[in-house]
């Protein structure tokens, strides 16, 4: 399992590609948008140089990663000889299914098709392909190169062989893995979305400031990052899509906070827009 393709060059896609490249995989990063792909390439190259300056990577590791990375807007070129493809596009089921249908035609029979999702059903996605036994969900966490966990979520027909290979890939990426039977939200997203949503409701109700809510969770419950900081990092539009999906599939307790809906409507999407629950423009 040496050739790894990532589809989608957003925050998660570029993070997965960066991590795979420094781990020794031959990586192709694909995106339909050439401008987004160029931004991802600049980001990855900057991160590699920064990591070398800080002593996290050697110059040889940076050179290897640069050599291992390729970029293309053509999906056929990106995936025709891949051992595994990790899809990291928007958390919208129709978009993901469209990508998987195309990959199913392009990729060799042995290729594992993985979706990087925090909520979506690998069973539903796999059913649109001719290889449901080779379809799985790999839920990475942001920032990918620092976070140690990958949730591996089996679809109904995912084979033991596929899960075993994905665990091997996770180990090569330097990650710990947990195996989860499919259910909306898996393990981490169900818990995290509830905590974040309640923090937003508390802020809306004037119980405490964003800073103090996050400080309480960090110092009182030993969370490494406050729930509102984390939502800003993930992107409030992404969090809203996740909440809407969980609300639809799991019911009332996942109803999105009115404050989250209001912020997304206002374009306050977190770090990527410059403002969310905190201001990042400076």
PELIN-V917742 format. One record per backbone hydrogen bond with DSSP energy under -1.0 kcal/mol. CO is the residue of the C=O (numbers start at 1). NH is the residue of the N-H. E is the energy in kcal/mol with one decimal. If there is no record, write none. Layout:
CO/NH/E ; CO/NH/E
//
This chain:
2/26/-2.6 ; 3/83/-2.6 ; 3/84/-1.6 ; 4/28/-1.9 ; 5/86/-3.2 ; 6/30/-3.0 ; 7/88/-3.6 ; 10/14/-2.8 ; 11/15/-1.3 ; 12/16/-2.6 ; 13/17/-2.4 ; 14/18/-2.4 ; 15/19/-2.3 ; 16/20/-2.6 ; 17/21/-2.3 ; 18/22/-2.0 ; 20/25/-2.3 ; 21/24/-1.2 ; 26/4/-2.8 ; 27/70/-1.8 ; 28/6/-2.8 ; 29/72/-2.1 ; 30/8/-3.6 ; 33/37/-2.0 ; 34/38/-2.3 ; 35/39/-2.1 ; 36/40/-2.2 ; 37/41/-2.2 ; 38/42/-2.4 ; 39/43/-2.3 ; 40/44/-2.7 ; 41/45/-2.6 ; 42/46/-2.1 ; 43/47/-2.6 ; 44/48/-2.4 ; 45/49/-2.0 ; 46/50/-2.5 ; 47/51/-2.5 ; 48/52/-1.8 ; 49/53/-2.3 ; 50/54/-1.8 ; 51/56/-2.3 ; 51/57/-1.3 ; 52/55/-1.1 ; 58/62/-2.1 ; 59/63/-2.4 ; 60/64/-2.5 ; 61/65/-2.5 ; 62/66/-2.6 ; 63/67/-2.1 ; 64/68/-2.4 ; 65/69/-1.2 ; 68/27/-2.3 ; 70/29/-2.9 ; 72/31/-1.1 ; 74/78/-2.0 ; 75/79/-2.3 ; 76/80/-1.6 ; 79/82/-1.2 ; 83/112/-2.2 ; 84/5/-2.4 ; 85/114/-3.2 ; 86/7/-2.2 ; 87/116/-3.1 ; 90/92/-2.4 ; 92/96/-2.1 ; 93/97/-2.7 ; 94/98/-1.9 ; 95/99/-2.0 ; 96/100/-2.4 ; 97/101/-2.4 ; 98/102/-1.7 ; 99/103/-2.5 ; 100/104/-2.4 ; 101/105/-1.0 ; 102/106/-2.0 ; 103/107/-3.0 ; 108/111/-1.2 ; 112/85/-2.6 ; 113/136/-1.8 ; 114/87/-3.2 ; 115/117/-1.1 ; 115/138/-2.2 ; 121/125/-1.7 ; 122/126/-2.9 ; 123/127/-1.9 ; 125/128/-1.5 ; 126/129/-2.2 ; 131/134/-2.3 ; 132/135/-1.1 ; 133/159/-2.3 ; 134/113/-2.4 ; 136/115/-2.1 ; 137/153/-2.6 ; 139/151/-2.0 ; 143/146/-1.4 ; 143/147/-2.5 ; 148/176/-3.6 ; 150/178/-1.7 ; 151/139/-3.0 ; 152/180/-3.2 ; 153/137/-2.2 ; 159/163/-1.9 ; 160/164/-2.5 ; 161/165/-2.3 ; 162/166/-2.4 ; 163/167/-2.2 ; 164/168/-1.8 ; 165/169/-2.2 ; 166/170/-2.6 ; 167/171/-2.2 ; 168/172/-2.2 ; 169/173/-1.8 ; 170/175/-2.8 ; 171/174/-1.4 ; 176/150/-1.8 ; 178/152/-3.2 ; 180/154/-1.9 ; 183/186/-2.8 ; 185/190/-1.3 ; 187/191/-1.6 ; 188/192/-3.2 ; 189/193/-2.6 ; 190/194/-1.3 ; 191/195/-2.2 ; 192/196/-2.8 ; 193/197/-2.5 ; 194/198/-2.2 ; 195/199/-2.1 ; 196/200/-2.1 ; 197/201/-2.1 ; 198/202/-2.4 ; 199/203/-2.2 ; 200/204/-2.5 ; 201/205/-2.1 ; 202/207/-2.3 ; 203/206/-1.2 ; 209/213/-2.5 ; 210/214/-2.4 ; 211/215/-2.4 ; 212/216/-2.3 ; 213/217/-1.8 ; 214/218/-2.2 ; 215/219/-2.8 ; 216/220/-2.2 ; 217/223/-2.0 ; 226/230/-2.5 ; 227/231/-1.7 ; 228/232/-2.0 ; 229/233/-1.9 ; 230/234/-2.6 ; 231/235/-2.3 ; 232/271/-1.6 ; 235/239/-2.4 ; 236/240/-2.2 ; 237/241/-2.1 ; 238/242/-2.1 ; 239/243/-2.6 ; 240/244/-2.7 ; 241/245/-1.9 ; 242/246/-2.5 ; 243/247/-2.8 ; 244/248/-2.0 ; 245/249/-2.1 ; 246/250/-3.3 ; 247/251/-1.2 ; 251/254/-2.0 ; 252/255/-2.4 ; 257/261/-1.8 ; 258/262/-2.3 ; 259/263/-2.4 ; 260/264/-2.2 ; 261/265/-2.2 ; 262/266/-1.7 ; 263/268/-2.6 ; 264/267/-1.3 ; 267/269/-1.3 ; 269/236/-2.2 ; 270/273/-1.1 ; 270/274/-1.0 ; 274/280/-3.4 ; 275/270/-2.3 ; 278/276/-2.6
//
